[in-house]
């Protein structure tokens, strides 16, 4: 390599260094995304209630993260990725709320007695998800149900602080709120989880 570098011009050497840096960055980026994908998918599943929707949200978040933040320092990747994921989850909930309102309007206008009952078609919010179904743990099922029952911001604060291990400042940055709000959301989440899991302590 030293012999090859000795025969290169300055611009060729600079180009080779850039290619090497891009290759190294690509490997680090791939490793980072592989490291966060399972936890991100679990967080999205809890928020979306559907594995298919969660896969779409996580894929979209990863693409947006790579497109916008891949050149940032590696130390900044985790909070930036979770900020993008948080944003995509909020977008998902907004879209679902709007869709539900429109469907409710059309359902009211329908005079068809054979129309599907929206309550019967609603997804079971007590469904523990595929990972916990496989585990078969009653405590795990209770925890999953308790997490799904939390309001979105409380669940985000809990998962970012307790699962991802972010400090209060980083969690506030990801959630785009004040540190006081993070503490409030986390405190309420912990209180709700304690109440829901009393029988499993």
C-alpha positions, -999 to 999 in steps of 0.1 A, spaced: 0 0 0 29 23 8 44 16 -26 11 23 -43 6 55 -23 40 66 -33 31 65 -70 -2 84 -66 -7 121 -72 -21 143 -44 -56 143 -59 -55 105 -64 -44 100 -28 -71 123 -15 -97 104 -36 -85 71 -22 -87 84 14 -123 95 7 -133 62 -7 -118 44 23 -136 68 47 -169 62 29 -164 24 31 -155 25 68 -185 48 75 -208 24 55 -197 -6 76 -202 14 108 -236 25 96 -247 -10 87 -235 -23 121 -254 5 139 -286 -2 120 -284 -40 127 -278 -31 164 -310 -10 167 -334 -27 144 -348 -53 168 -354 -29 196 -368 -3 172 -392 -29 157 -404 -38 192 -409 -1 201 -429 4 169 -449 -28 174 -460 -15 208 -469 19 193 -486 6 161 -503 -26 174 -494 -44 142 -461 -60 131 -467 -51 94 -473 -14 103 -443 -15 127 -420 -29 99 -431 -1 76 -425 26 102 -390 12 111 -380 8 75 -391 44 67 -373 57 98 -341 39 88 -342 52 53 -348 88 65 -320 85 91 -295 73 65 -306 99 40 -303 128 65 -279 118 92 -254 92 79 -227 118 76 -231 129 113 -206 117 139 -212 81 150 -217 92 186 -248 112 175 -265 84 156 -285 68 184 -304 99 195 -308 111 159 -322 77 148 -347 76 177 -358 112 170 -366 101 134 -384 69 147 -403 91 172 -413 114 144 -425 85 121 -445 70 150 -462 103 156 -470 106 118 -484 71 119 -508 79 148 -519 112 131 -526 93 99 -545 66 117 -566 92 136 -575 110 104 -583 77 87 -605 67 116 -624 100 115 -631 96 77 -642 60 81 -665 70 109 -681 96 87 -687 71 59 -699 44 83 -726 68 96 -738 74 61 -741 37 53 -776 23 55 -764 -12 47 -774 -36 75 -748 -61 64 -719 -36 69 -691 -48 91 -693 -38 127 -662 -15 133 -660 -27 169 -658 -64 158 -631 -54 133 -610 -34 158 -577 -49 166 -573 -66 200 -552 -42 221 -545 -70 246 -527 -91 219 -492 -96 234 -473 -96 201 -454 -124 185 -423 -123 207 -442 -125 240 -466 -152 226 -436 -173 219 -422 -167 254 -455 -177 269 -448 -158 301 -478 -145 320 -457 -117 334 -444 -109 299 -479 -108 286 -490 -85 314 -460 -62 308 -468 -60 271 -504 -52 277 -494 -26 303 -470 -9 278 -496 -9 251 -521 7 274 -497 36 282 -503 69 264 -478 73 235 -456 100 251 -454 80 284 -444 48 266 -418 67 245 -402 82 277 -402 48 294 -387 29 265 -361 56 257 -350 60 293 -353 24 306 -348 3 275 -324 24 254 -307 38 284 -307 74 273 -302 101 299 -329 127 305 -313 153 283 -310 129 253 -345 116 258 -358 152 258 -338 159 226 -353 128 209 -389 135 221 -384 172 213 -397 183 247 -383 197 279 -364 176 304 -392 183 329 -417 168 305 -396 137 302 -395 133 339 -432 138 342 -440 113 314 -416 87 329 -430 91 364 -466 86 352 -455 56 331 -438 40 360 -468 46 383 -492 31 357 -469 1 351 -466 -6 389 -504 -6 392 -509 -28 362 -482 -53 373 -490 -55 410 -502 -91 406 -469 -101 390 -444 -87 415 
